[in-house]
Amino acid sequence: MRPRRFTATGPLMGRIRVPGDKSISHRSIMLGALAVGETRVTGLLEGEDVLSTAAAMRAMGATIERDADGTWHVHGVGVGGLLNPREALDMGNSGTSTRLLMGLVASHPITATFIGDASLSKRPMGRVIDPLSQMGATFTAAPGGRLPLTLQGIHPAVPIRYRLPVASAQVKSAVLLAGLNTPGVTTVIEPVPTRDHSERMLKGFGADLQVEVEADGTRVIRLTGEAELKPQVIDVPGDPSSAAFFVVAALIVPGSDLVVENVGLNPTRAALFDVLRQMGGSIEELDRRDVGGEPVADLRVRASALTGIVVDPAVVPSMVDEFPVLFVAAALAQGSTVTTGIEELRVKESDRIAVMRAALELAGARVTETEDGLIIDGTGGEPLPGTDDGAAVATHLDHRIAMSMAVAGLASRRGVEVDDTRPIATSFPVFENLLETATTAATGTA
């Protein structure tokens, strides 16, 4: 355990740059490992989750190296060229690595065993096992479709037409990645749009992928298999999920005026910023541009008087990971914020609905838990009381809980004690350093 009390230290000022987008980082390593030739990646998020993906792709034959300047070089084996890993693939805490790599392995004639930490081992994999089994892969899993899990891939796999029963970019991506080495056309039908990094990057690497949007908004994605992927040069934009913590912090800490540089604003990922603007948040886009097919801008965020709203459940897929920090913003707003349709949060690294209710209540917020969301009565801009001495927020090994409650501590009277900051390294290893940079810039001591 590595506990820490996060306290009010004054406004957030100056300019910061968050690490690269986690979703794009994972996919650049995976697709680079399936291309023939060298893919170069700059701005890669070097958190434990992405490093788990890199280690797994090395174990299956790719050569992956990092220069001292942070440039990564991925020499791929080609689609169909993955090798049997000699040992179990340790996914650490990364659900994304696990589900996407299951898709890659499923259509190769190899066998791989996936293991993970205590948190990941509690997370169900059935939603990926189901479509990949339809393609011909076989699975031996712990009870409930959990890790440890052994997957025996098959070639040729069977192309399927799969309608997503729940909105999940990871399930969609797993099926599409399995389709890369499957003859024929693999089709995914997506009734509710989710983040589309896989589609953008597959096209960028040269896969034959078509997206059709029907009149009711349903997306039909078709991938022609046995693809030949071409190596790419990728500059990874800043992760909007990481930027979210600093955007909320700057909105709720009086006097803040912070620029977060190079933030990816893919419309399937950036709904949080629109929701915060609906609440009255001052978030200005500067120098909007395109980087590698992804929209990017610098965000100037100024402290704002927020007002509670009813959050439209239609935005959930576009900000599912940002709800914990939205709850913190809601706790400082005027009036009530109501969230519904977020039951997906109960099967993340922790039950993020129940865990955030308990955490916010411990810090003095007024929260009501419902079956599929939270209702939060805000303070109207007054600081939260904070946690008592000896009382620490239980993060349950969940990085987003730890960072969200760190942000809450910046807008509290007594500070907020977080029981363990170690999980932050899974997605945002420089979070605490950047927090200090932003809060000391106002005093000129940075």
N, C-alpha and C positions, 0 to 999 in steps of 0.2 A: 504493500500500500504506500502511496505517496500523497498524503493529504495536503491541502493548501487552502488558506482563507483568502478569498478575493474581496478586496475592499474598494470603496470609492476613493479614487486618486485624482479627480479632476477631469476636465474635458478631454476628448480625443481630438487631436489636431494633426496637421501635416499630411503626408502622403505615405501610403503603404502599398505593398503588392503581395497578394496572397499566392500560395503555391498553385501549381497547375491543376486543372480539372481532373478529378479522380476518375470519372467515367471515361474521359478521352484518354487518360494515361493508361488505364487497363487495356483499352481496345487497341491503342497504338502498339503496345508490346505484343499482344496476341496476334494481331493481323500482320505486324512486321515479321513475326516468327513463322507465319504461313506464306509469306511472299518469298520469291526467289531473288536473292540479292540483299543489299544493305539498306535498311531503313534507318534514318537519323532522326532523333527526337530531342528537342530542346524544351525546357520548361516542364519536364515530367515531374509529377508529384512523387516525391521520394518517401512517402509514408509506408508503414509496414504492410498495408493491404496491397499496394502496387508492387512492392518488393516480393510479396508472396506470389503474385502472378509471374514476375520475372523469373523467380526460382523454379516455378513449375514448368515454364516454357524451356528453360535450360535443361531441366530433367528430361524433357521430351525431345531434345536434340538441337534446339536453337542455340546460337552463340550470341550472348548479350553482354556488352561491355559498356562501362561508363568512363568518360574522360574526366580529367580533373576540373574542367570548366563546366561540368554538368551536362554535357552532350552524351546521349545514349546511342549506341550503335547496335542494331539488331540484324543479325544475319540469319535469314529464314531457311526453313527446310522445304518449303513448298506445300501446297494443299495436298493432303494424302501422305505427307512425309513424316508425320509425328512418330516417335519411337516409344517403345514401352519404357516407362520410368522404372528404375531399379528399386526405388523405395517409395513409400507412401508420400503423396503430395500434401505438405503441411500448409493449409490455407490460413492459419492464424485466426484472425477475427473477421476475415473477408468473405461475406456472403456473395459479393459480386464475382470475385475470383472463382469461388466454388461453382456457382450456377453457370457462368459463362464457359468455364473450362470443361464442365460436364458436357456442354453442347459440343465443344471441339472434339473431345475424346469419343463421343457417341458414334460418330461416323468413320472412325479410324479402327483398323483391326488390332487394337491394343487394349490392355487392361490397366486401369489405374485405381488406386485406393486414395480417397480423400479423407484427411483428418483435420481437426481444427481445435481451437481453444475451448474452454468451458462454455463461453457465451455462444460461439458459432455452433457448437455441438447440440445446442438446444433448439436450433432453428430448423423448421421443416423444409425438406427439399422435394416433397411430393409434387408440387406444382411444376417442377422441371422433370422429375422422373416420369410423369405421365406422358407428355408428348414425346420424350426421347425413347420411351419404351415402345410407343407406336411406330417409331422409325426403326426399331429392331434391336436397340441396345438393351442389355440386361443389367439388373442392379441387385446388390445385396447390401441392405442398409440396417442401421440400428432401428429399434422400434420407433414407429411414427415417421419413418422416412428420413431419419436424421443421421449425422455423421457419428462414427466412422462409416464410410460407404465405399463399396467397391463397384466399379462400373466396367462392364465388358462391352467394348465397342464392336461395331459390325461394319463390314464393307462387302458389297454395296449396301448402304442403308436404304430405307424406303422413304421416298418423298411423301410428305403429308400436307394436308390442308387443315390447319389448326386454328380454331377460334379461341382467343384468350378468354377464359372464364372470369378472370379478374385482371384489372389493369396492372401490368408488370413489365417494365422494360427488360428486366433480367430474364424472364421467361421468353419473351419475344426474341431477345438476343441469342439465348441458348439455342432455340430452334433454328434461327437463321445461320448461326455458326455451324450447327450440325449439317445444315443444308449445303454448306460450301463444298463438302466432299461427298455429296449424295447426288447420283445421276437424276436428271429430270428437274422439275420445278417444285420447290418447297414454298408453301404459301402460309402466311400468318395473317389472320384477320383480327384487327384491333378495334373493338367497338369504341373504346375511349383512348385518345392519343396519349402516349407516354413519350419520355425522352427519346429522341431519334438519333443519338450519336452513332449507334451501330449502322443505321441505314446510310448516314452521311459518310461514315468512314469506309464502309464496304464499297460504296460507289467510288470514293477517292482512291481506293486500292485497286479498282478496276473490275470489281464483281459486276455481273449482269443482274442488276436489281431494279425493279420497277415498283413504284408506289402509286396506287389509285385511291382517290378519296371519293367515297360515294355520297349521295345527296344528304344522308343523315349524319355525315361526319365520320362514318366507319372507314378505317384505313385498311386497304388490302395490299399486302407486301408480298411480292413474288421474287424469289431468288433462283436463278438457274445455276445448278450445281456443277461440280467438277471444274471449279473456277481456277483461273491462273491469276494470282494476285501480283501486282507490280509494286516494288518498294517505293516508299515515299519519304519526303522530308516534312516533318511535322513540328510545328511550334504550338505547344499546348497552351490555350488561354487559361486565365485564372479561374479557379473553381468557384462558381456562384454559391455553392453550399458552404464553402469556407468564408467567402466574403460576407455571407449573411450574418455571421456573429458580429462582425465589425460594423456593418450597416445598422443593425439593431442597437448595438452599444452606442453609436454616435447619435442615434435618434433619441435615446432615453437618458443620456448623461448631459445635464445642462451645459450650455456653452460650447458644445462640440461642433467642429467643422472639419470634416475628414474627407480626403480623397482616397478611394480604393481603386488602384490602377488595374487595367487590363482584365476586367471581369467578363467572362463568357456570359452572353445574354441569349443563348438559345431559347426560343419561345417555349420549348417543352421543359425548360428547367427554371425559368426566371419569374414564375408567378408570384413568389414571395414579395418581390419589389413592387409589383402592382398592388398587392394586398396592403402593404405598408403605406403606399401612396393613398389608397382609399381611406386609410385610418388618419391621414393628414401628414404623413411623413414627407419631409423635403429630401427627395432623391433625384439628383439631376444627372443626366447622361452627358458626358463630355467626350468629344472626339470619337463618335461611333464609327466603327469600321468593321471590315471582314477580315478574319485571320483563318486561313485554311478551311474556308467554307462555313465558319462559325462566326456569328455576330458578336462583337466585343466593344466595350466602352469603358471609360474611366467614370466611376460614380462619385459625385460630390454629395456628401450627406451632412445635413445640419440638424442639430437638436430641434425637436418638434413636439408640439402638444398633440398627442395621439388621442383618437376617439375610438371606442369599441365599435365593432361591426359584426354582422352575421356573415361568416366566410362562406362563399359559394362552394359547395362540395365538388363542383365541376373542376376546380383548380387543383384538387388533391394530387393527381398524378404529376403535375408540374411543380410541386413543392413538397412532396411527401416527406423528404428528409429535413425540411426547414421548419416543420411545425413546433418542435421543442423550443426553438429560439423565438418563433412567433408568439408562443405562450408567454414568454418573458416580456415581450413588447406589450402584449395585452394586459399583463399584470400592472403595467405603469400607465395604461390608458385611462381616459375618462369614460365611465360606463362599462357595459358588459360586451365581451366578445364571445360569440357562440361558434363553435366548430362542430361539424357533423360529418359523417361519411369517411372517418379516418381510422376505421377499425384495423386497417393494414398496419398501423403503428404498433399494434399489440404483438406482432410477430417480427419486429426488428431486433436489433442487438439486445433490447430489453422490451418489456411492454411499456412503450413510451407514453402512453396515455396515463396509466397508473403511476408510473415512476415520476413523471413530471408533476402530476397532481400532488404526490407526497412531497416532492422537492420544493415546489412553490409554497405549499402550506407551511412547511418547515421554515421557509424564509418570510412568512407572514402574509402571503397572498391569500385571496379568497377565491376558492376554486371548487367547482362542482363537477364530478366525473359522471358521464353518461355512458351508455353502452358503446357508442361510436364517436365519442369526442369529449371535449371539455367546455364548460362555461366558466369564464373568468371575469370577475368583477374587479376592475382596475382601481388604482389608487388616485387617479386623476392627476398624475404627474408627481405626487409625493413619493419620496424614496420608500422602498420596502423596509420593514423593520430589520430583516436579516436573521441569521441563525444565532441561537444562544451559544455561549461558550460550552464546549463539550458536545454540541449537537452538530452532526455533519450530514450533508445530503448524501444519500446512497445512490451511486451512479450505476451500479450493477454492470460494471465493465463496459459501459456504453459511452463512447467518445462524445456523442452529441449531447448527452445529458450533462457530462462534465463541462463542456464548453458553454452550453446554454446557461448553466447556473453560475459559471464564472462571470458571464455578462450580467446576470442578475445582481451579483455581488457589487458591481461597479455602481449600481443605482440603489444602494441600500445603506441604512444607517450604521449597522454593526458589522457589515460584511457577510459573506456567505462562505461557509466551510464546505469544501468538496472532499469526499472521503478518499478519492484516489484519482490523481491526474494522469497516471500512466496510460490509460486507454486513449488519450488524446493523440498519442504518437501514431495510432493506426491510420489516421487520415490527415493530421495537421501538426506535424512535429514541431513547427516553429510558432505555434499559436501563442504560447506564453511570452516568447520574445517579442513578437509583433505587438502584443497587448502593451507591453512595457514601452515599446517604441512610440506607440500612438499616444499613450497617456503622459509620457515625459516630454513629448514635443511641445506641449502647451507651456511648460515651465522652462524650456530651453536647456534641459539637462540631458537630452538624448545624446 
